[in-house]
């Protein structure tokens, strides 16, 4: 018996999140169905992050056990041939020791993408959340009050089951890009270029509470619309979900990277 570690990317749009749910289509469920078929036995897949319904991933880490002595490349080919097209296995590794993705995590990088414009272009559908023009300098000032180790009770879902609300955010970067149409697969009228832009909010931390990044983004939008940056301190210290802003839509959120002890194997 050996442990196989997978690096997985997925479009979360058609799924009810990562975690297996009875009667729902989930990423974990689809992976388990594909792997169980190859293993010829029920197989459990464990993930490093439990992304919500509609949230995407570029680098999710997952692991499972098997008695199949297949080389990693064979697992990549077999699973990419049997999982839905929205799920892509980027890489497979053989774990040299017992490996639990959640407990082996060293940190995560989430990116939330906002679109400043009247209409979201087709190639960005389900990848962004639309907003009005924002003052990103003020958002950056407000975000600095979230850096460090704090009680993030104001920024977690009401039904979050984490035992402790204490989390550490190491970095928040907020960047405006004016090239929203760079990758568009259709010609754009030059007269309308420059009327739209993307805002990328990159959040780095050791671990996150349920919907924490989306609530942080929803709150930062308020500061982008003019709320004084120093008021973020009162929101943070209130330790109450009602103090923070709305939960931003899932479509704009992507798990960009998970760092783990498996990085040492490469």
N, C-alpha and C positions, 0 to 999 in steps of 0.2 A: 504494500500500500504506500502511495506517495501523495504529497500535496502539490497540486498545480495552482499557480497564481496567474491570474489573467489581468491584463490592462485593457479596460473596456471603454469604448466611446459610444454614446447613444444620443439620438434625438428623442427627448422625453415627451414630445407632443402627444402621441397616441397611447401613452401608458399612464396607469394610475400610480406612478411613482416607482421607486426601486423595490420596496418591500413586498413580498408575497402577500396576496390577499385573496380570500375565497371569492370566486366569481369575478375577479378583476384581472385585467391584462397588465402585468408588471414586468419590469426588466429582470428581476430575480426569478420570477416564475418562468419566463421564456428561456433563460439560461439553464435553469434546472431541468426543464423539459428536454432541451437539446442534449445536455450532458448525460442525463439519465438514460436517454436512448442509446448513446454511445457506450455508456457503462453497463447497459442492460440491467440496471438496478436503480432504485430511487436514490437521488443524489442531492444533497443540500449544498447550496452556494452561499458563501458569506461575503458581504461587502464591507468596504471601509466607510461608506457614507450612505445614509438612507435619504436619497434625494426625493423631493415631493413630486406629485403629479405635475407633468408639464416641464419639469426642470431637466436641463440637458447636462451631459458630461463629456469632457474630452479625455479624462484620465481617471476613471474609477478603478479601484483595485478590488479584486474578488478572488476567492480561493475555494477549492473543493478537493475532496479525496477521491482517488481512483486506484484500481489495481491494474489498469491498462498501462503497459509500459511503452506509451507512445512518446516520441520526441516532441518538444514544444511546438515546432512548426506544424506538425500534423494536427495538433489540437487547434491551432489558429485556423488552418484550412477547413477542418471538419466543422468547427463551430460557425465560421462565417458562411458556410454552405447550408447550415440548418437553422440558424437563428433568423428572426425577421430582419429585413434590410435596414431598419432603424437602429439595429445593434451591430456594432463593429468591434471585433476582437483585434486589438492592435498588436498584442504580444502575449506570449505564454512563457512562464518560467517554472522550473521545478524547484520547490522550496527545499533547502538543505536541512531545515529543522522544522519543528512544529510552528505553524504560522496562523495567526488570527488577525485579519486585516484591521479590525477596529482598534485592537489593543497595540498593534504595531505602528499605528499612525504617528507621524512626527509633525504633521501640520497639513493645512489645506489652503488652497487659493480658489476663491470664487470670484467670478466676474458678472456684474449686472450691467446690461446694456440698455440705455434709454435712447429713444429717437425723438429729436426735436424737429417736428414737421407736421404738416396738416394731415397727410396720408402716408401710411407706412407702405413702402414699395414691396412688391410681391416677394422678392428674394430675401426680405427681412421678416416676413410674417412668421410668427411663433418663435422669433429670436430676440425681439425687443419689446419694450413697453413705451408707448408714445407719451410725450410730455410737452408742456409749453417750454419756451426758452427759460433757461435757468442760469443763475449766477453761480458758476462753479467755484469761484474764489471764496465765496461765503460758505459754500458746501464744504470746501477743504478746511476752512477754519473750524467749522462745527465738528467735522469728522475727527479732528485731533483730540477732542475730549473723549473719544472712545478708544484711543490707543492705550494699551496696557491691560492689566488684570483688574476686572471689575465684576460687580454683580450686575448681570445683564437681564434681570427680571423684566425690565421695561421693554426688552426687545425679544421676547420669546412668546410663542403661541400659547394661548390659554390652556390648551390640552397637552403642552409639553410635559413629558414624563421624566426628564432628566432629574437626577437626585440633587444636583447642585447647579445654581444659576451662574456660578463663577466661571468665567472664561477669559481667555487672553487674546486680544487682537494685537498683532505685531505691526501691521501697516495697512493703511487705506490710501489708495491712489485714485484720483479722479481726473480723467482726461477727456477733452473734447476733440473729436475728429470731424473734419469737414468733408471726408471722402466717403459718405454713406453710399454713393452709387458706384464706387470703384469696381466692385465685383458684379455689378448688375449685368445680367445676360441679355440686355436690350438697350438700344440707343436712348440717350437722355437729351432732351431739349436743352441746349446750352443756356437758354434764358432762365431756366429754373435751377440750374446748378448753384450751390451755395446757399439756397434757402433752407436747407436741412443739414443736420449734423447728428453725430452719435456722441453720447456721453458714456464712457466706460468707467464703472466704479469697481475697482479691484480691491478685494478684502482678503487679507492674509491672517490666519490665526491657527492656534493649536487644535481647537475643536469648536463646534458651533452648536447652539441650541436649535430647537425646531423653529423654522422660519426666521431665524435670527438675521440673516443677511437681507432677506426681503423686507423685514420691518425696519432695519437700519436704512435701507434705500428709501422706503416710503417716508421715513422721517427726514432724511437728508433732502428730499424733494421740497419739503416745507421751507428748509433753509435756502434752497435755491430760488424760492419764490419770495424771499425777503425776510424771513424770521431772523432775529439777531442770533449770531453764532453762539454766544455765551449761554443761551437758553438750553443748549444741549446738556449742560451740566445738571440742570434741574431735572431734565427728562431722565438722564442716566441715574441720578441719585434717588429718584422717586421710587424705583424698584417696583413699578406698577405698569402693566401693559397699557392701561388707558392713557398714560402720559405720553406715549410715543405716537408716531403717525400711522397711517394705513399700511397694510401689508402689500407690497408691490406685487404685481402679477407674476406668476411662475415663469411665464414665457421668456422673460428677459434674463433669467439666471442660468449660469453654466458653471459646473464644477470643472475648473480649468486643470487643476493638478492636485493630486494627493501625494504627500511624501511619506515614505515608509521605510522600514528596515530592509525591505526587498530591494531598495535602490542600491544597497551595498553589494548585491549579487551580480550587478551588471558591470 
